Amino acid sequence: MVFKKDIVIERLKEIDTIVEELKKYEKITLKEIEKSLSKRWIIERGLIAGANVIFDISDYILSSKFSIYPDTYEETLLRLYEKRIISEKLYRKIKGFGSFRNILVHEYINLDVKEVYKNFKKAIEIFCDFSREIISSMT
């Protein structure tokens, strides 16, 4: 597979859109999320969408540039770090996000709202840092 920068750029634009939407809820409190199912669903959907785009970009880079095909999301993040696509600082922040994404998608009935809130508070920064480091790795 040949790496095409424009494919990554298009996906990074989607992260920008997700961040823009999630920022509308930046000041939301845990209590508000617990009381409003609609707001919780918006945040959860944004987290899922952001995670999916991150893993889509990551898998594309690893497969097209390095012929690496990780079995798990967490392995994907590790391989990005090992290939110096993302920094150690970002890796420490984003590590565990694959597992959290799976919880959001597969265990949505029993979700811990506090865990959603905690990850939401970190997500905007993680999404922005990820975009910045991916762009930097392509230059």
N, C-alpha and C positions, 0 to 999 in steps of 0.2 A: 504494500500500500504506500502511496506517495503522500507525504505531508503537504497539506494545503492550508496556508495561513488564513485565507479568507473563511474557511470553515470554522476555525476557532474564533475569529473575530465576530462572526454572526452569532455564535453561541454566547460570547462575552456580552454582546448587546442585550441578550435575553437576561443575563445576570443583572445588568444595569436596570432593566425594567422591573425585575423582581425587587431589587434594592429600593428603587424609587417607591414602589407600592408598600413595601414593609416599613419604610421610614414614616409613613403616615400613622403608624401605630407605635412609634418609638417610645412615646411617653406613657403608654398603657401600663397599668399596674397589674399585678397578679390577681388582685381582687376583681378587677374589671374582666379579665379573661375568664376567671372562674364563674362570673355571673352572666357573661354574654357568649353563648354558643356560637353566634354568628362571627364575632370577633375572633374567637378561638379558632374557628374553622378557617378564616382568612389567613391567620398567622400560620397555622399548620400547613395549609396549602402552599403558602409562600416558602416555607421551610422545605417542603417536599420538592417543589419546583426548583429551588436553588440547589439543593443537594443533587437532584437528577442532572441538572446542567453541569455542575462541577464534575460529576462522575462521567458524564458523556464526554466532556472536553478531555478529562484525564485519560480515559480509555483510548480516545482517538490519538492523543499525543503519544502515549506509550506504545500503541500498536503501530502507528505509522512511522514513528521515528526510531523505535528501538525493538520492534517485533516482540513486545512484552504483552502478555494477555493474562492479567491477574484474575484469580478466582473469586476474590472478595473485594468489597469497597475498601476495607482497611488495608489490604495488600496493595491496592491501587495507590492509596495515599503514601504508603511506605515507598513504593517504587518511584513515585514522583520525587520524593525527598532524596532517595538514593541517586537518582539521575540529575539532581540539582535543578530540577524544574521549579520546586518550591523550597523555601528556606527552612532551616530547622525551627525557627520561631513560628512560622506558619504551620509547619507540620505538628508542632506541639499543640497549637490552638485547634487545628482541624481534626486531629487524631480522635477517633471515636464517633465522628460525624456519620460515617457509613452505618455503624450500628444504630445510631439514633434515627437515621433515615429509614432503616428497616422497621424500627419500632413504630414510627409514624405511619408507615404504609401497611404493616401487617398486624399491628396490635392497637389499632385506632380505638377500639371499644374500651380498652382498659388503660388508656393513656394517662400518665401522671401529668396533670396540668402544670405542676411546679417544674417538672423536667422540660416541658414545652417552653415555659416562660424563661427558664435559665438558658436554654439553647437559643431562643429567639433573641435574647439580649446580647449574645455573642455573634449571632449569624450575620448581621449587617457588616460588622467589621471583618469577619472571615470572608464573606463574599467579595468585599472590596479588595482585601489583601490578596485573595486568590486571583482576581482579575489583573491586578497590578503585576503580580509576579509572573503570571502566564504571559502577559504582554512583554514584560522584560525578558523572559526566556526566549522570545521569538525574535529579538532584535540582535 
